[in-house]
Amino acid sequence: MTTGGTGRPQHLAAPAPTPPAPDPAGQWVQRLTRAAARSGAVLIAETAALADGWAALVDPSVGAVHSTPRTAGSDGERAAAHPQAHPHLTVRHVGDASGSVLVVGAGRAPHAHVALIAQATADLLRVRARRADDVRGTEQRLHAAVLNLLLHGQHALAASVLGDGGATHATVYRLSGRTVHAAYQSLWRAAQPGAFLGGPRMLVCLDGTELVAVARHGAHGDHTSTRALIARVAERHQLTAGAAEPAPLDMFATAWSEAGAARHSATAGRLAAASALGAEGLLRVVPGDRLGAWSEAVLRPLDREQRRTLEAWLRSGSAQTAAPALDVSEGTVRARLRTAGSLLAVDLDHPTVQAQLLLALRAPAAPLPGQAAAPTTAPVLPASPVRATAPTRLRTDPALPAGLLGPQDAARWASGLLEPLDTRFRITLRCWLRHRGRTAPAAAELGLHRSTLTAWLAECGKLLDLELSSATTRSELHLAAETIATPTDTPAALPRRGGRTYRGARQ
């Protein structure tokens, strides 16, 4: 029998010490610390996971900044406002400059564990807020500098300054009002906890008397939470606010103009979107894979430069306005448009061709072979598959290509979209859209005074709850109007009395 150094047989040696039991509190803190190093949103999500329930960070000025799940935001706001009425929830004051409140709803986790998790999260949020305060001046100057670069067409340099090349598109928000300075501070506090550590995904700037927010994302990124945050800021500070449609970074100047036009049409406390078709928009109605394949077949003859020129021209409304957005001369824009029209074998001045092209340019990219299609909320509608072997030539009849929606589905979509309009407004809107949104020629064809036409168009916008200054909105309305147009939907059939005064019952 062999022995150890002490002379005791080895098989009788003392047992190895038992490793200490894992400390769950230490593990929780480690997980929360790693989450806090990424963003405030990730920290709140980790808190909800550890509590086996939900969590929300509430700013008194703007409401729920982060919540997991997203639907828990309203519960968190109520609990933060009246904690004594919700004794079953864990409420912690963060102690930062904005007076933020953390609310945690536990699932099956014991109350003592949830209290410890909530306190650790509140402490980490306080540390993040202090660090944000330390770099606030530098960050604000950085945001202003990047905004100026984007406005001057230097999107590549802007991405280099931010150190983040993953963002290819931006959504622009512009807000104004008497309390814009207070709103700026509120939005900065709400946006920065989830942004500055990983590179600013949202730019927040005060440009004179205007508050500007720019959400940077991918081509089809989800920016619903950002839009909801801006809407809450506008409501609580009674600002007029406008939002552009997501646009490529090299189209930033056009998106800037769209947001400004939408803001001018907004009322105090409301965020107006440049295109507010929502679930009725064709990007939601037509399945993404079908729309993408059709778009790829239509635009195949064009290179990237020609596509960008087309989009800038269609969204801005003129070659003169598109030129500075593309950083080229007006003559260059017109030359590119002539080349594009020749390659596509279409008349680019036709309003239906313009509407179809803008839809094709806004469509999601077609999936590669074997790649899953992008999810869509629209039902799968029967239609002939789009052939990808040859370019598809645009046709003006039908207005909405049959490869996207069949005749019955197209008529159903168009009728639902334009249902609030009576005969007078339907004829008026169709004529105005056929003139590509130009009031003078449309008024002449309708036999109306321009002020009368302007008033009727404003009423159409109210009935449809849409901003008619948006090129994308007008393009889809044009496709809808042409889809359900009847032989009597012409200026000559406009009911009248006393020359130019409309008379007729709603039909």
Secondary structure as UniProt FT lines:
FT   TURN            5..6
FT   HELIX           10..12
FT   HELIX           24..36
FT   TURN            37..38
FT   HELIX           40..50
FT   TURN            51..52
FT   STRAND          54..59
FT   TURN            60..62
FT   STRAND          63..68
FT   HELIX           70..72
FT   HELIX           73..81
FT   HELIX           83..85
FT   TURN            87..88
FT   STRAND          90..93
FT   TURN            97..98
FT   STRAND          101..105
FT   HELIX           111..134
FT   HELIX           136..151
FT   TURN            152..153
FT   HELIX           155..162
FT   STRAND          169..176
FT   TURN            178..179
FT   HELIX           180..191
FT   HELIX           192..194
FT   HELIX           196..198
FT   STRAND          202..207
FT   TURN            208..209
FT   STRAND          210..217
FT   TURN            219..220
FT   HELIX           224..237
FT   STRAND          240..243
FT   STRAND          247..248
FT   HELIX           249..251
FT   HELIX           252..264
FT   TURN            268..269
FT   STRAND          270..273
FT   HELIX           278..280
FT   HELIX           282..285
FT   HELIX           288..299
FT   TURN            300..301
FT   HELIX           304..316
FT   HELIX           319..326
FT   HELIX           330..344
FT   TURN            348..349
FT   HELIX           351..362
FT   TURN            369..370
FT   TURN            402..404
FT   HELIX           407..418
FT   TURN            419..420
FT   HELIX           423..434
FT   TURN            435..437
FT   HELIX           439..446
FT   HELIX           450..464
FT   TURN            468..469
FT   HELIX           471..483
FT   TURN            487..488
FT   HELIX           491..493
FT   TURN            498..500
//
